[in-house]
Amino acid sequence: MDFCVSHCFAWAPPDICREEQWREWAQGTLVAATEGAPKAAKVPPMLRRRLTRWGRLALEAGGELAPHLHTDTPVIFSSRHGDTALTQLLLGDLAKGEPLSPTSFSLSVHNAAVGLFTIIEKITAPSLALAAGRETFAHAWLEAGTWLAEGAQQVLLLHAEEPLSGFYGDYADESELPVGVAILLDCKIGTRVSVNGRGTATAATTQSSRSLVEEFLAWWFGGMQSFNYTGERLVWSWERQDDAVV
């Protein structure tokens, strides 16, 4: 599938958000931290206080690209694990026989972040949330591609990831970066990118040790022509073209 990337924004702790910072990170001269959360300054204060870092990551990234959206731009939200930190707190309350907080429960569901984003930005276009294991980020691109193929002029791809922690930590199968990413995909304007999933990953295939979104950011800001990612079922490839449409 072919895309045009008109804008790409990402945030990771301690405060990596500018393009030159991400280039340094991709080159290994700047190290991302495990602690710290974005300010999410565009989120109303009352709501911001209730958000975990996962929610802030999504809304920080989405808020940066919101001014570039058309009124009919669909929003595709993806996250492999969702808000596991909040889920653990809710499960702990259940184990202790305590009632669940309605607010915390509503913020823990997988589409909570994209729902809040569309409300804050007054977006009435279609939106959806998805998860697909290690290949979640790739399937978000495929979903965005179908919207563009059906006539959408642009699609916002919004991704938020939080590393597994607590009693979920033992099940982590890849290195994960706490990060929020927003990519505006356009049918005509931007850097041309091709995305393909091919073959079938087998038990003998060596899977990538880093998360797909981390590999993508290293490629996008690192200036490489292409990169491959071996997922659970497919081998994915991203390749940028030398020309950009403006």
QUIDAQUI-V647713 format. One record per run of one state. SS is the DSSP state (H for helix, E for strand, C for the rest). FROM is the first residue (numbers start at 1). LEN is the number of residues. Records with the same first field share a line. If there is no record, write none. Layout:
BEGIN
SS: FROM-LEN / FROM-LEN
END
This chain:
BEGIN
C: 1-1 / 13-3 / 17-2 / 28-17 / 49-4 / 69-5 / 79-5 / 96-6 / 109-3 / 121-6 / 131-2 / 150-4 / 162-4 / 172-3 / 176-3 / 187-3 / 199-11 / 211-1 / 223-3 / 231-4 / 246-1
E: 2-11 / 16-1 / 74-5 / 127-4 / 154-8 / 175-1 / 179-8 / 190-9 / 210-1 / 226-5 / 235-11
H: 19-9 / 45-4 / 53-16 / 84-12 / 102-7 / 112-9 / 133-17 / 166-6 / 212-11
END
